[in-house]
């Protein structure tokens, strides 16, 4: 049963990392190449769509990793799982404090009502997101290392 939990947790976290990596290094570059109105509308739509699912994914990943750490407490690699879980906590805190406030504003913007500094706010979100992706990649790496 523990093996199934380990694999399931790793897959769930890995797919989440892949989505966030794709947002950072593929989707946002595509959106940045579009005309200004399309760029902003695409980011707003992405913010609404991913903003609806990511809280469950982040918390679910954290819960799975914590259950793995508890269930495998006396097994090799538990320290890696605990550290990975700590990094998942950091990613949740970063999200709530840094990224969600910007996303909550930007997902309601249209070309008619966006603020003059919308691009600066989007760039700030991107910088925070790069840091969060780095934390997520580190957490995922630790979880994978705990499997071997």
C-alpha positions as CSV (number, residue, x, y, z in Angstrom):
1,X,0.0,0.0,0.0
2,X,2.9,2.4,0.8
3,X,4.4,1.8,-2.6
4,X,1.1,2.8,-4.3
5,X,0.9,5.9,-2.2
6,X,4.5,6.8,-3.1
7,X,4.0,6.4,-6.8
8,X,0.6,8.1,-6.8
9,X,2.0,11.1,-4.9
10,X,5.0,11.4,-7.1
11,X,2.8,11.3,-10.2
12,X,0.4,13.9,-8.9
13,X,3.2,16.3,-7.8
14,X,5.1,15.6,-11.1
15,X,2.1,16.5,-13.3
16,X,1.5,19.6,-11.2
17,X,5.2,20.6,-11.7
18,X,4.9,20.0,-15.4
19,X,1.8,22.2,-15.7
20,X,3.5,25.0,-13.7
21,X,6.7,24.7,-15.7
22,X,4.7,24.8,-18.9
23,X,2.9,28.0,-17.7
24,X,6.2,29.6,-16.9
25,X,8.2,28.6,-20.0
26,X,5.7,27.9,-22.7
27,X,2.3,29.4,-22.2
28,X,3.4,32.8,-21.0
29,X,5.9,33.1,-23.8
30,X,3.1,32.4,-26.3
31,X,0.8,34.9,-24.6
32,X,3.6,37.5,-24.5
33,X,4.0,37.2,-28.3
34,X,0.3,38.1,-28.9
35,X,-1.1,41.6,-29.4
36,X,-1.6,43.4,-26.1
37,X,-5.4,42.8,-25.8
38,X,-5.2,39.1,-26.7
39,X,-2.2,38.7,-24.3
40,X,-4.1,40.2,-21.5
41,X,-7.3,38.3,-22.2
42,X,-5.4,35.1,-22.4
43,X,-3.7,35.7,-19.1
44,X,-7.1,36.5,-17.5
45,X,-8.7,33.4,-18.8
46,X,-5.7,31.3,-17.7
47,X,-5.9,32.9,-14.3
48,X,-9.6,32.0,-14.0
49,X,-9.1,28.4,-15.3
50,X,-6.0,27.4,-13.4
51,X,-7.0,29.5,-10.4
52,X,-10.0,27.3,-9.9
53,X,-8.1,24.0,-9.9
54,X,-4.6,24.7,-8.5
55,X,-5.6,25.3,-4.9
56,X,-7.0,21.7,-4.8
57,X,-3.9,20.4,-6.6
58,X,-1.4,22.2,-4.3
59,X,-3.2,21.2,-1.1
60,X,-3.8,17.7,-2.4
61,X,-0.1,17.3,-3.3
62,X,0.9,18.5,0.2
63,X,-1.6,16.2,1.9
64,X,-0.4,13.2,-0.1
65,X,3.3,14.0,0.7
66,X,2.5,14.4,4.4
67,X,0.6,11.1,4.5
68,X,3.6,9.4,2.7
69,X,6.0,10.9,5.3
70,X,3.8,9.6,8.2
71,X,3.1,6.2,6.7
72,X,6.7,5.7,5.8
73,X,8.2,7.2,8.9
74,X,10.6,4.3,9.6
75,X,11.5,3.6,5.9
76,X,14.6,4.9,4.1
77,X,14.1,8.2,2.3
78,X,11.6,9.7,4.9
79,X,13.8,12.7,5.4
80,X,13.7,13.4,1.7
81,X,9.9,13.2,1.8
82,X,9.6,15.4,4.9
83,X,11.9,18.0,3.2
84,X,9.9,17.8,0.0
85,X,6.7,18.3,2.0
86,X,8.3,21.3,3.6
87,X,9.0,22.7,0.1
88,X,5.4,22.1,-0.9
89,X,4.4,24.1,2.2
90,X,6.7,26.9,1.0
91,X,5.0,26.8,-2.5
92,X,1.6,27.1,-0.9
93,X,2.6,30.0,1.3
94,X,4.3,31.7,-1.7
95,X,1.1,31.2,-3.7
96,X,-1.2,32.6,-1.1
97,X,1.0,35.6,-0.2
98,X,2.5,36.5,-3.5
99,X,0.7,35.0,-6.5
100,X,-3.0,34.7,-5.6
101,X,-3.5,38.4,-4.9
102,X,-2.2,39.4,-8.3
103,X,-4.1,36.6,-10.0
104,X,-7.3,37.6,-8.2
105,X,-7.0,41.0,-9.7
106,X,-5.8,40.1,-13.1
107,X,-8.4,37.4,-13.8
108,X,-11.1,40.1,-13.8
109,X,-9.4,42.4,-16.2
110,X,-10.6,43.2,-19.7
111,X,-9.0,45.6,-22.3
112,X,-11.6,48.1,-21.1
113,X,-11.0,47.9,-17.4
114,X,-7.4,46.9,-16.9
115,X,-5.1,49.2,-14.9
116,X,-2.3,51.1,-16.5
117,X,0.3,49.0,-14.8
118,X,-1.3,45.6,-15.8
119,X,1.8,44.5,-17.6
120,X,4.1,45.4,-14.6
121,X,1.7,43.3,-12.3
122,X,1.8,40.4,-14.8
123,X,5.6,40.6,-14.9
124,X,5.8,40.6,-11.1
125,X,3.5,37.5,-11.1
126,X,5.9,35.8,-13.6
127,X,8.9,36.5,-11.4
128,X,7.2,35.0,-8.3
129,X,6.0,32.1,-10.5
130,X,9.6,31.3,-11.6
131,X,10.6,31.1,-8.0
132,X,7.7,28.9,-7.1
133,X,8.5,26.6,-10.0
134,X,12.0,26.3,-8.7
135,X,10.7,25.3,-5.3
136,X,8.3,22.8,-6.9
137,X,11.0,21.2,-9.0
138,X,13.1,20.8,-5.8
139,X,10.2,19.2,-4.0
140,X,9.5,16.9,-6.8
141,X,13.2,15.9,-7.1
142,X,13.3,15.1,-3.4
143,X,10.2,12.9,-3.7
144,X,11.6,11.1,-6.7
145,X,14.9,10.6,-4.9
146,X,13.0,9.1,-1.9
147,X,11.6,6.4,-4.2
148,X,15.1,5.0,-5.0
